């Protein structure tokens, strides 16, 4: 990876910044001052993404920055630069580049200037890599109106692909939320409560319980899907009360299902789950989703992101499994929110 080219692109911008990897505490200062705190901007989430992709690339550089104004941190922008077989790729989480986010009450004039500089950095990086195709995805911030970043991308010729994510609006009364569940789910939740031992693991989680879940996940997947280091990051964040794990065990105390959930003050997310394949006809996921909603409400979190809703008409066309899983999640959702993928070709 040519670090000189990357450094030149950033240094030639008008942005004043410090690197997250050199001062993670400044990143946290900005994050804690955001009006809405999206999960994908968490310090540990970037560490997880970096660690997860170590197995996929020859080299990865965390170039995430804390944006400064008058020498004070005002914004954060997560960006990873990855190289494989001499080809560079840029993203924040998964496949898309996230825009920067800014502290509450940051002047709009300052935000727009920073947006413009970040957009120029992205263009320059892709020009240097000879790869002009890239996508950006504005985060959900509790509002449905498009952001100024979205408008900037459109005004620079980017196209929009719309997809949909399922949420539970947690500030509603629990009884009202339950009334919106798919009708067939309500008796299944009752059956599951009688059939399984359900436990929410927080700071008190043991490594044995977590290893049982890892083993179940590997067995269900048929292979090891990611490194031990990524599992360690999730475990440590449960211990630090930044995430939680829900387990299901049978009468013999054998784990038959489990799910990991991450959260900020504003949003929770269903991240990974595994269920005994021999029990797929049983209501395992139903009780876990209900318990997760109860726990997130107890923590006074505003939104619970269940995940994407796939449709036959999506492009590219999703698998039957993806459609089936998202249909299951939809039975708990109270909101379907458009998510915009901005594409540059």
C-alpha positions as CSV (number, residue, x, y, z in Angstrom):
1,X,0.0,0.0,0.0
2,X,1.4,3.4,-1.0
3,X,1.0,5.3,2.3
4,X,2.6,8.5,0.7
5,X,-0.3,8.9,-1.8
6,X,-2.9,8.4,1.0
7,X,-1.1,10.9,3.3
8,X,-0.9,13.4,0.4
9,X,-4.6,13.2,-0.3
10,X,-5.5,13.9,3.3
11,X,-2.8,16.5,3.9
12,X,-3.7,18.4,0.7
13,X,-7.3,18.9,2.0
14,X,-8.3,22.0,4.0
15,X,-9.5,19.8,6.9
16,X,-7.8,20.0,10.2
17,X,-7.9,16.6,11.8
18,X,-6.2,14.0,14.0
19,X,-6.2,10.2,13.4
20,X,-8.5,8.1,15.5
21,X,-5.8,5.4,16.0
22,X,-3.6,8.0,17.5
23,X,-6.2,9.6,19.8
24,X,-9.2,7.4,20.4
25,X,-10.3,9.5,23.4
26,X,-11.0,12.5,21.1
27,X,-13.2,10.2,19.0
28,X,-15.2,9.4,22.1
29,X,-15.5,13.0,23.0
30,X,-17.2,13.8,19.7
31,X,-19.3,10.6,19.8
32,X,-20.7,11.5,23.2
33,X,-21.7,15.0,22.0
34,X,-23.7,13.7,18.9
35,X,-27.4,14.5,19.0
36,X,-28.0,10.9,17.8
37,X,-25.4,8.2,18.3
38,X,-25.3,5.7,15.4
39,X,-23.8,2.3,16.2
40,X,-21.5,2.3,13.2
41,X,-19.6,5.2,14.6
42,X,-18.6,3.6,17.9
43,X,-14.9,3.4,18.6
44,X,-15.1,-0.4,19.3
45,X,-17.2,-0.9,16.2
46,X,-14.4,0.4,14.0
47,X,-12.0,-1.8,15.9
48,X,-14.3,-4.8,15.2
49,X,-14.6,-3.9,11.5
50,X,-10.8,-3.5,11.2
51,X,-10.2,-6.9,12.9
52,X,-12.9,-8.7,10.9
53,X,-11.4,-7.7,7.6
54,X,-7.8,-8.6,8.5
55,X,-8.5,-12.1,7.0
56,X,-9.8,-10.7,3.8
57,X,-7.0,-8.3,2.7
58,X,-3.3,-8.1,2.4
59,X,-3.1,-4.9,4.3
60,X,-5.6,-2.6,6.1
61,X,-5.1,1.0,7.2
62,X,-7.4,2.7,9.7
63,X,-7.5,6.2,8.3
64,X,-10.5,7.3,10.5
65,X,-10.2,10.9,11.5
66,X,-11.4,13.3,14.2
67,X,-12.3,16.6,12.5
68,X,-11.1,19.8,14.3
69,X,-12.3,23.4,14.3
70,X,-10.3,26.0,16.3
71,X,-8.3,23.0,17.6
72,X,-11.4,21.4,19.1
73,X,-12.9,18.1,18.0
74,X,-16.3,18.7,16.2
75,X,-16.8,15.6,14.0
76,X,-15.7,12.1,13.3
77,X,-15.4,10.1,10.0
78,X,-14.7,6.4,9.9
79,X,-12.8,5.1,6.9
80,X,-10.7,2.0,6.3
81,X,-8.3,1.7,3.4
82,X,-7.7,-1.9,2.3
83,X,-5.4,-3.5,-0.3
84,X,-5.6,-6.9,-2.0
85,X,-3.5,-8.0,-4.9
86,X,-2.4,-4.4,-5.4
87,X,-5.9,-3.1,-5.6
88,X,-7.2,-0.5,-3.1
89,X,-10.7,-0.4,-1.6
90,X,-12.3,2.1,0.7
91,X,-15.2,1.7,3.1
92,X,-16.4,2.5,6.6
93,X,-18.6,-0.5,7.6
94,X,-19.0,-3.5,5.3
95,X,-19.1,-2.1,1.7
96,X,-20.1,1.5,2.0
97,X,-18.4,4.8,2.9
98,X,-20.2,6.6,5.8
99,X,-20.3,10.4,5.9
100,X,-18.8,12.3,8.8
101,X,-21.1,13.2,11.7
102,X,-20.8,16.2,13.9
103,X,-21.5,17.3,17.5
104,X,-24.9,18.8,18.3
105,X,-25.2,22.5,17.5
106,X,-22.2,22.5,15.2
107,X,-22.7,25.4,12.7
108,X,-24.3,24.2,9.4
109,X,-21.7,26.3,7.5
110,X,-18.9,24.4,9.1
111,X,-20.6,21.0,8.4
112,X,-21.1,21.8,4.7
113,X,-17.5,22.9,4.3
114,X,-16.4,19.6,5.9
115,X,-18.8,17.6,3.8
116,X,-17.2,19.2,0.7
117,X,-13.7,18.4,1.8
118,X,-14.5,14.8,2.7
119,X,-16.2,14.3,-0.7
120,X,-13.0,15.7,-2.4
121,X,-10.9,13.3,-0.3
122,X,-13.0,10.3,-1.4
123,X,-12.8,11.4,-5.1
124,X,-9.0,11.8,-4.8
125,X,-8.5,8.5,-3.2
126,X,-10.5,6.7,-5.9
127,X,-8.7,8.6,-8.6
128,X,-5.3,7.6,-7.1
129,X,-6.5,4.0,-7.0
130,X,-7.9,4.1,-10.5
131,X,-11.2,2.8,-9.1
132,X,-14.0,5.3,-9.7
133,X,-16.8,3.2,-8.4
134,X,-17.9,3.7,-4.8
135,X,-21.0,3.9,-2.6
136,X,-22.0,5.9,0.4
137,X,-24.7,5.2,2.9
138,X,-26.0,8.0,5.2
139,X,-26.7,6.6,8.7
140,X,-30.2,6.5,10.2
141,X,-30.3,9.3,12.8
142,X,-33.9,9.1,13.9
143,X,-35.1,11.4,11.1
144,X,-36.6,10.5,7.7
145,X,-35.5,13.7,5.8
146,X,-32.5,13.2,3.6
147,X,-29.2,14.7,4.9
148,X,-27.1,17.5,3.4
149,X,-24.5,14.8,2.7
150,X,-27.2,13.0,0.6
151,X,-27.9,16.2,-1.2
152,X,-24.2,16.9,-1.9
153,X,-23.8,13.4,-3.4
154,X,-26.8,13.8,-5.6
155,X,-25.6,17.2,-6.8
156,X,-22.3,15.6,-7.8
157,X,-24.0,13.1,-10.1
158,X,-24.4,10.1,-7.8
159,X,-27.5,7.9,-8.2
160,X,-29.7,6.5,-5.4
161,X,-30.7,2.9,-4.7
162,X,-33.4,2.6,-2.0
163,X,-33.7,-0.4,0.3
164,X,-35.5,-0.8,3.6
165,X,-34.6,-1.5,7.2
166,X,-36.9,-2.8,10.0
167,X,-37.0,-1.0,13.3
168,X,-38.9,-1.1,16.6
169,X,-39.7,2.4,18.0
170,X,-38.9,1.7,21.6
171,X,-40.4,4.9,23.2
172,X,-43.8,3.4,22.6
173,X,-45.6,1.5,25.5
174,X,-44.6,-2.2,25.6
175,X,-48.2,-3.3,25.3
176,X,-48.6,-1.1,22.2
177,X,-45.5,-2.6,20.6
178,X,-46.8,-6.2,21.4
179,X,-50.1,-5.3,19.7
180,X,-48.1,-4.6,16.5
181,X,-46.4,-8.0,16.5
182,X,-47.5,-10.4,13.8
183,X,-50.6,-12.1,15.1
184,X,-49.2,-15.6,14.9
185,X,-46.2,-14.6,17.0
186,X,-48.0,-13.9,20.2
187,X,-48.9,-17.5,21.2
188,X,-45.5,-18.7,20.0
189,X,-43.8,-16.4,22.5
190,X,-45.9,-17.9,25.2
191,X,-45.0,-21.4,24.1
192,X,-41.3,-20.5,24.0
193,X,-41.3,-19.1,27.5
194,X,-42.5,-22.4,28.8
195,X,-40.2,-24.5,26.7
196,X,-36.8,-22.9,27.2
197,X,-34.7,-21.3,29.9
198,X,-34.0,-17.7,28.8
199,X,-31.2,-15.7,30.2
200,X,-29.8,-12.2,29.4
201,X,-26.1,-12.1,29.9
202,X,-24.4,-8.7,30.7
203,X,-21.3,-8.0,32.7
204,X,-21.7,-11.3,34.5
205,X,-21.3,-13.4,31.3
206,X,-18.7,-16.2,31.6
207,X,-16.3,-17.2,28.9
208,X,-17.8,-20.7,29.0
209,X,-21.2,-19.4,28.0
210,X,-19.7,-17.3,25.2
211,X,-17.6,-20.3,23.9
212,X,-20.8,-22.4,23.9
213,X,-22.4,-19.8,21.6
214,X,-19.3,-19.7,19.3
215,X,-19.4,-23.5,19.0
216,X,-23.2,-23.4,18.3
217,X,-22.6,-20.7,15.6
218,X,-19.8,-22.8,14.0
219,X,-22.0,-25.9,14.0
220,X,-25.0,-24.2,12.5
221,X,-22.8,-22.4,9.9
222,X,-20.9,-25.5,9.0
223,X,-17.6,-23.6,9.3
224,X,-15.6,-21.0,11.2
225,X,-16.9,-17.7,9.7
226,X,-14.6,-15.2,11.4
227,X,-11.6,-14.9,13.6
228,X,-11.4,-15.5,17.4
229,X,-10.3,-11.9,17.8
230,X,-13.7,-10.6,16.5
231,X,-15.5,-12.9,19.0
232,X,-13.2,-11.6,21.8
233,X,-14.1,-8.0,20.9
234,X,-17.8,-8.8,21.3
235,X,-17.3,-10.7,24.5
236,X,-15.3,-7.8,26.0
237,X,-18.0,-5.4,25.1
238,X,-20.6,-7.5,26.9
239,X,-18.3,-7.5,29.9
240,X,-18.1,-3.7,29.6
241,X,-21.9,-3.4,29.4
242,X,-21.8,-2.1,25.9
243,X,-23.6,-5.1,24.5
244,X,-25.6,-8.1,25.8
245,X,-26.2,-11.7,24.9
246,X,-29.4,-13.7,25.2
247,X,-29.2,-17.5,25.5
248,X,-31.7,-20.3,25.3
249,X,-31.1,-23.6,27.0
250,X,-33.1,-26.8,27.3
251,X,-33.9,-28.7,30.5
252,X,-30.4,-30.2,30.4
253,X,-28.9,-26.7,30.3
254,X,-27.6,-27.3,26.8
255,X,-27.5,-24.2,24.6
256,X,-30.1,-24.4,21.8
257,X,-30.0,-20.8,20.7
258,X,-28.5,-17.4,21.3
259,X,-28.2,-13.9,19.9
260,X,-25.8,-11.0,20.4
261,X,-27.0,-7.4,20.6
262,X,-25.1,-4.1,20.5
263,X,-26.3,-0.6,21.4
264,X,-25.7,3.0,22.0
265,X,-27.9,5.4,24.0
266,X,-30.1,5.9,20.9
267,X,-30.1,2.6,19.0
268,X,-29.8,-1.2,19.5
269,X,-29.0,-3.7,16.8
270,X,-29.5,-7.5,16.3
271,X,-26.1,-8.5,15.2
272,X,-25.6,-12.3,15.2
273,X,-27.6,-15.3,16.2
274,X,-27.5,-19.1,16.0
275,X,-30.1,-21.7,16.7
276,X,-30.0,-25.5,16.8
277,X,-30.8,-26.8,13.3
278,X,-32.8,-29.7,14.8
279,X,-35.2,-27.2,16.4
280,X,-35.9,-24.8,13.5
281,X,-39.6,-25.7,13.7
282,X,-39.7,-24.4,17.3
283,X,-40.2,-20.8,18.4
284,X,-36.6,-20.1,19.4
285,X,-36.0,-16.7,17.7
286,X,-39.4,-15.4,18.8
287,X,-38.7,-15.4,22.5
288,X,-35.2,-13.9,22.0
289,X,-36.6,-11.0,20.0
290,X,-39.2,-10.3,22.6
291,X,-36.6,-10.4,25.4
292,X,-34.3,-8.1,23.5
293,X,-37.1,-5.6,23.0
294,X,-37.8,-5.7,26.8
295,X,-34.1,-5.2,27.6
296,X,-33.6,-2.3,25.2
297,X,-36.7,-0.6,26.5
298,X,-35.4,-1.1,30.1
299,X,-32.2,0.8,29.0
300,X,-34.4,3.6,27.5
301,X,-32.9,3.2,24.0
302,X,-35.0,4.9,21.3
303,X,-34.8,2.5,18.3
304,X,-34.1,-1.2,17.8
305,X,-32.7,-2.1,14.4
306,X,-33.8,-5.6,13.4
307,X,-32.1,-5.5,10.0
308,X,-32.9,-5.2,6.4
309,X,-36.2,-6.2,4.8
310,X,-35.4,-8.0,1.5
311,X,-37.9,-8.2,-1.4
312,X,-38.0,-10.3,-4.6
313,X,-37.8,-7.0,-6.6
314,X,-34.4,-6.0,-5.0
315,X,-31.4,-5.6,-7.2
316,X,-29.3,-7.7,-6.9
317,X,-32.0,-10.3,-6.2
318,X,-31.8,-11.7,-2.6
319,X,-31.7,-15.4,-1.8
320,X,-34.8,-17.2,-0.5
321,X,-33.1,-17.5,2.9
322,X,-32.5,-13.7,3.1
323,X,-36.2,-13.0,2.2
324,X,-37.4,-15.6,4.7
325,X,-35.2,-14.3,7.6
326,X,-36.3,-10.7,6.9
327,X,-39.9,-11.7,6.8
328,X,-39.5,-13.2,10.2
329,X,-38.0,-10.0,11.6
330,X,-40.8,-8.0,10.0
331,X,-43.2,-9.7,12.4
332,X,-41.7,-7.7,15.3
333,X,-41.1,-4.3,13.5
334,X,-43.1,-1.2,14.1
335,X,-41.3,0.9,11.4
336,X,-39.9,0.2,7.9
337,X,-37.4,2.9,7.2
338,X,-35.9,3.7,3.7
339,X,-32.1,3.5,3.6
340,X,-30.3,5.2,0.7
341,X,-27.2,3.8,-1.0
342,X,-25.6,6.5,-3.0
343,X,-23.7,5.1,-6.0
344,X,-20.8,6.7,-8.0
345,X,-19.8,5.0,-11.3
